[in-house]
Amino acid sequence: MFAQVLLIVNVASECGYTDINYKQLVQLKNRLITENFEILAFPCNQFGQQEPKKNIAIEKFAKNSYGVNFPMFSKIKVVGELAHPLYRYLQNQIGRAPEWNFAKYLVDRDGKVVRFWAQDVTPMSIVYDVQRVISPGTEAYFTKDVKQEL
């Protein structure tokens, strides 16, 4: 069992979705400041070569430009044969792989992927879904097959 609910996102510095996603990921984190929620950002250069920077430059860009207040990991591959094991796990759990930068996976405290959102879904538009996973007593959350809802 995990101590936290996780939102795992593949990020890129030079994408058309960069500005809105980084701004709203920080807003989401600030809105849900709790020991029960964390955002994990994984830079990836697989989609349109939109993350050409090195790890230190990526983190500096995210913190200086957007005030990122969540962990930024090293650049990884998120799709294909060389996909990082975490992303293979996420994809196997829900049957969806990122098709572009800023795909989002919501993982509950049991390590189960309970939702996937594509790049065009903004972080603040999912705040209530995230809150329901953080506090599952608020309503019966995602107990049916999530693949049917996608």
N, C-alpha and C positions, 0 to 999 in steps of 0.2 A: 504494500500500500504506500502511495506517495503522500507526502505531507501537504502537497499543494495541487491545485488544479492548474494545468498548464495550457497556454496558447503558444503553439509552435509555428513560427512563420519563416519562410525563406525570403530574404530581403535582398535588395539591390540598390545601389546609390544613383544610378543613371537611368532609371525607369520612369515612365510616365506616371506610374502609381506611387513613386517614392514619396513625394511631398505629402499627399493626403494620408498615406499609410503611416509614415513615421509620426506625423502630427497626431493622428488619432490613436496610434498604439500608445503613445505617451499619455494622451488623455484617458484612454481606457485604464492604463496602469494606475494613474493618479486617482481615477474614480473608484477603483477597486483596491485601493491600498489596504492590503490585508495579508496576514501571514499565510492565507489559504490560496493565493493566486500569484502566478508568475508568467511573464512573457519570455520566451526564449527565441532569439533571433539568430538565424543561420544564413549568412551571406552566401550567395550562389551566383555564378557567372554563366550558367547554362542557357539562360533565356535571353537571346539578343545580345550576349556579351555585355550586359549592363551592370556588371560588377567587376570591372577590371582592376580595381585598387587592391593593394596588399592589406592584410589583416589590420595592421596598426592604423593605416590610413582610413580604412572602413570605420573602425571604432571612433577615431577622431572626428570624421565627417558626421557620424550619427550623433555623437555627444555635442559637438560644437554647433551643428546646424539645427538640431531638434531637441536637445536636452534629453536624449535617450536615458532612461532610468531602469533599464532591464538588461540582462546579460546578452552580450554580443559574442558569438562564438566564432571560431575560425571558419574561413570559406570552405564549403563542401559541395559535393555533387548531391542533388536530391532526386534525380531520375536516372534510369538506365542501369547498366550492369555495374557501374562504379558508384552507384548511389550509396551514401553513408548508411550504415546499419540502422540508425534511428529512423531514417526516412523509409527504408524498406519495411521496417516494423509498422510505421504509421500507415503506409499504403496497404500492407497486408491486412491490417485491422479493419479498414473501411473500404478498401477497393477503389481508392481514388489517389491519383498522383498529381502533383502540381503540374499545371500546363503553362505557367508563367510565374513571374515574381509575385510575392506577397500572397501565396496560398496559405491558408490558415487551418491548423488542426487543433481541436479542443480535446484535451485529455483529462479524464477524471482522476480522482485520487487512487483508483484501482489500476491505473495505467491503461484504461480502455479509451480508445478514440471514440468520442461520442458525436462529434460533428466535424465536417470539412466545409470550408468556404473557399471559393475561387478568388482570384485576384481582384475581381470587380466588386467584391463585397467589402465595404469599409469597416474598420474595427469598431467604431462607435455604433454601427447598426446591429452589432451582435452582442451588445452589452447585456441585454436581458437574458439571452441564451447562456452567456457565461455565468451570470448571477445565479441562474437556476441550477447550474452544476456545482457552484460553490456552496449553495444552500439548497440542497435537493428537497428539503421538507416543504419548500414553498409551493411546489406542485410536482406531480409525477413527471419527471424529466426523462426524456429519451429512453424509455424502457422498451419501446418496440424497435424493430430493425431499422437502424438509421439509414441504411441504403435505400429504403423505400421512400424516405423523406427527401433525398437528394435530387 
